[in-house]
Each structure stands twice: as C-alpha cells, then as structure tokens.
C-alpha cells in the first residue's frame, strides 16, 4: 500500500509542476473513489477539494493531515460501499474537514456511468450539479467559491475502468477546462 500511496501522491506533484499556482482537487469513481479516499487518508496536504464517488473507504481512515473540502457521493442501492459511509462521515468530522455526504435514492453503484446498466440520469445530473461548485472557479477573482475556496484548481480524475473514463470524462472535462482556463 505504501507504493500505491506514493504513486497517488505523484499526481499532485506532477500537476503542481505543470500548473504552478493552481489549487488541486481529485475526483474518482468506484476503485478511483477509493483511491481518492486513500489519498486523503495519506495526509496529502495539497488537495483543496476531493470528490470520491461510491468508493470504498480504507480501513481506519484518518484524514487529520488533509485540509480538503470533500463531497462524498453514494448510491442508495450500493450496500457494499455504503457499509463504510458512516465511518467516512466520522473520519471527516474527526478531522474537522468541510464535507458533504450525499446518497442518491434509487441509484445503484456506478450510476454516473452513462454506458452502464445502472446508469441513473437523474442521480447523475444531480451529482454533477453538486460536483461542479467544488470544481468551478468563483465568478470573480475577488470572491471565493463557497464550497471549498477554490478560485482555481486542476482536477486529478481517477476512474475505475476505461468505459467510465471514456464516457464520464466529458462531464468532468468541462470541470477541468474551467480550471485550466483560469
């Protein structure tokens, strides 16, 4: 697991090298959502925002080294991942992190993947609306995004498969494009 954490932390390092001065965020789906939780639990201090989508929480997660604002996204019909939701909430509260945990009713695991059998367009649209304030720059450089204080950010996407990457990426790319354009 140490090697995996080191590899995850290389992402923010590379983004800082390429986009100096921007604040960083991470978004992940399924396995990728678990990787976002792991990156937070590693104490990664450079993340300003994180959005794990239906990702399993690492055992004994401790987010005390992080300062990221977190949007945790869950699906009502995802018992396996939901089993760690209360522990995620408790760890976020113990660390004093700004967070919002959202569970989408009538949605199953991978509801955001528009090519999958469990795609739920209403839940996906709602989750996207929740996600974009975590990513979007504030309307003016003088104001600060109320979700996580991100006047600018570069988003590190983590996906669970090439299918989700290829088909969910357009929604996320609008988020990345806004960040890169600031």
N, C-alpha and C positions, 0 to 999 in steps of 0.2 A: 504494500500500500504506500510505502514511502516513495517509491519510484513513480507511482501514479500521481501522487500529490506534487512531486517535483515537476512532472510533465504538465500538470494542470497549471502550476504557477508560472511555467514558461510562457503561457498565453498572455497574461497581463504584461510580462516583461517585454515580449515582442511588440505588443500593441503600444506600450509606452515608447518603445524605440521608434516606431513608425508614426505615431501620432502624439508627440510630446505635448503636454499641457492639457490633454483631454482627460476627463474622468471616465472610469471604466465600469462596465456592467457585464453581467453574464446571464444568459438565458439558456435553459436546457429542457429537453423533453425526454421522459421515461429514463433510460440509463443516463442520458445527459442531464436530466433534472437531479438525479442522484449525484452526478459529478459537480453540479453547482452547489448542492448541499455540502459535499466533501470539500470543495474549495473554500466555502465559508467556514467550515469546521477546522480547516487547516490554519485559520487565523490570518488569511490573506487580507492585509490592511488596505490594499489598493482598490478594492471593489467599492464603488459608491452605490451600486444597485445590483440586485440579483433576483431572478425570477425562475425558480425551479417549477416546472410543470410536471405534475404527477410523477415525481422522482422519489425513490426510497431514501429515507434519512439514514445516515451512517449510525451505527451503534454508539451510544453515549456521546452524541454530538454536543460540542461545546463551542459556541460562537463568540466567546468573550474576546477573541482577538480581532473580530471584524467590526466594521462600523457601517456596513452596507444597509440600505433600506431593502426590505425583502417582500416580494409578492409571491406567496406560496399558492400554487394552483392545484386543486384536487378535483377528482370526479366522484360523484356520489356512488357510482357503481364500480368502485375500484377498491375492494376490500383489502387486497394485499398492500397497496401503497398507503391507504387510509389508516392502516394499523399503526403507522408512525406519525400521523398528523398531530396527535396530542403531544407527543414527545417533541416534535418540531416547534410547536407553539410554546411549550415550556422552555425549550432551549433559547428561543428568540427572546422571550420575556426575561429569562435569567440574564441574558447578555445585554438587555436594555436596548435592543435594536428596534427601530421603526419597522413595523411589519403589518402586513395584511394577509390573512389566510382566507382563501375563497374556495368553497366547494360548490361545484356546479351540479344542480339537481338533474336527474335523469340522464346524466352523462357517464360514459364508461372511460376506461383507460384509453389513451391516445385519441381523445375526442377532437383534438386540434388538427389531426392528420386528415386532410380532405380527400385522400385517396383510400383511406381505410374503411373497414366495415363499421367501425364505431364512431365515425365522424359525426359530430353533432353541430350543425351550422349555428344554431342559436348560442350554444355554450362557447363555441369557437369565437364567434363575433363578440360576445360579451368579454371573454378572456382577452381578446385583442384590445378592446376598449380599455380594459384595466391595465394592460401592459404598456400601451403607448404613453400614458403620462409618466411612467417610470423611465421611459426612454427619451421622450421628446424634450427638446430644448425649451426653455421658457420663452414667452413671446418677445421679451426684450432682454438685452444683456444685463440690465439693471435688476431685473426680477429673478427670483429663484423658483424652480419647479417645486411645488409644494409636496410632491410625493417623496423626493429624495434629494432635493437640492442640486439637480444636475443641469446646469446651464449648457453643458456639452458633455457628451460621452461617446465612447466607442463600445459597441456591444460584442461580446465574445459568445457566439452561439454554439451550443453543444446539442447534437441531435442523437437519436437512438438508432437511426438507420438511414440508408440513402434515400428511401422513399419519403420519410418525414423531412429530411433535409431538402430534397428537391421540391417538395410541394408546400411545405410550411415556410420555406425561405423567402418567397416573395413578400409575405406579410411582414416578416422580420426585416427584410431588406429595406422596406420603407423606413423602419426604425433606424437601421444602420445608416442609410443615406442621409437622414436628417442629422444624425450625429456628425457624420463626416463633413457635411456641408457647413457646419457652424464654424 
